[in-house]
Structure formats: C-alpha cells, structure tokens
Amino acid sequence: MKNIPMMFAFVLGLGLTAGAYAQTTAGQDLKNAGHETKEATKDAAKGTGKGIETGAKKTKRATKRAAHATARGVEKGADKVEDKTR
C-alpha cells in the first residue's frame, strides 16, 4: 500500500516532464520551420534576380544586333540610291 502513492507520484512526474519536453520540441520545430521558410524565400529571390539579370543582358544584346543590322540595311540602301543618281 505504501508503494501506490509513490508510484503515482513517479508516473505523474514523468508525465509532466515528457509534456514539458514535447512543448519545448514543438516550439523549436516552429522556429526551425520559420528559419527554413526564410532561407527558401532568399534562395527563390536570388534565382529570380539571376533570371531577370540574364534576360536583361540577352535583350540588350539582341537590341544592339537589331540596331546594327538595321544600320547596315540603311547603308546598303543608301549606296544603291547613290549609285542610281550618278
């Protein structure tokens, strides 16, 4: 009979300790999830920035090429007109 209250106290103490540990773990899990989300957002933003930078460079190059091709065409047309007017 003496052991029953002692065993009850042991089980109650063990339960409280496990409950406190579970709360600490849950809180830490939430913090970890927040940090992981933050890092994932940073990585996605870096990837988006890199894509925009690449697109801008390719657009710049294509625009220059088109301008030069147009200039060559105008020059060629001007030469034809000059040849006809001589």
Secondary structure as UniProt FT lines:
FT   HELIX           3..85
//
